[in-house]
Amino acid sequence: MDIRDRFSHLGTRAPRAVYVAVCVAVGTALLAACGTTTLPAQQQSDLFALRGERVTISEGSSLDTATLIRGTLTTTFNDGQPPQLRPRQFQITLGFDADVGFGSALGEPPCGIEITRLDIIITASDQAGERSVTLPPLTLNERLVLEPNGSDYRILTEDARVGADIRDAALLGQLIDIVTSGGSNTATVTVIANTQSVPELPSGVALTLTLRSATGVFGF
C-alpha cells in the first residue's frame, strides 16, 4: 500500500483543527478589545480655588517633643466640567510657596524648624450646604525643613507637598456631583501639623503657609 493511502484519513483533520483554533483565538481577542475602553488620564488644576490662599496655623498643645498646631481657611469656587466618565481613581497634590511667615510671639527664633507632619483635610459643599463630602487627609511626602530668612523662614525642601490617592467610587461620585452641579461651592480646609525645633516654639506662636495650586488627576 502506498504510504500516502495509509495516512490519507488524517489529511483533512489537522488543517480543520488549526482553522478552528485560529478562529477561537481571533474571536476572543476581538471580544476583549470590544469590551475595553481606555481613556487618557484627565488633569485639572487649581482645584477648590486654593492657589495663593494663606492659612495661619497656631500652637495648640504638645505631643511628646512635637508641637501640634492647627488652622483653617474657607474658599468659594464655581462648578467645573465633569470628567468624560466616572473615574476609578483621583490623585490630588498640593504644594506650598517657599516663604513662611511667623507672628510676633516667636521670641527667640530657632535656627531651624521641621514640620514633621502636615495633614490637610478638605471638605467640599454646595452653595446651599445640603451636600458635602470630606476627602481623606492629604499627607506629606517628606518633611518640611525651614531655615531663617530675614525675620521669617523659608522652606528648603522644594519638592515637599501633600497628596492623597482616592479610589473610593462612592466618595468620588459625591465629590464630582458637588463640584460640577448646583452653582457655587465652598471648600473648608483644615490643617493639622507637628513641628520640631530647638528651642521649641513658644505657646501662642503662629506661622502662615501660602498654598499653591491643587492639582487633580482622574484615572479611568
Secondary structure, 3 states (H helix, E strand, C coil): CCHHHHCHHHCCHHHHHHHHHHHHHHHHHHHHHHCCCCCCCEEECCHHHCCCCEEEEEEEEEECCEEEEEEEEEEEECCCCCCCCCCCEEEEEEEECCEEEECHHHCCCCCCEEEEEEEEEEEEEECCCCCEEECCCEEECCCEEEEEECCEEEECCCCCCEEEEECCHHHHHHHHHHHHCCCCEEEEEEEEEEEEECCCCCCCCEEEEEEEEEEEEEEC
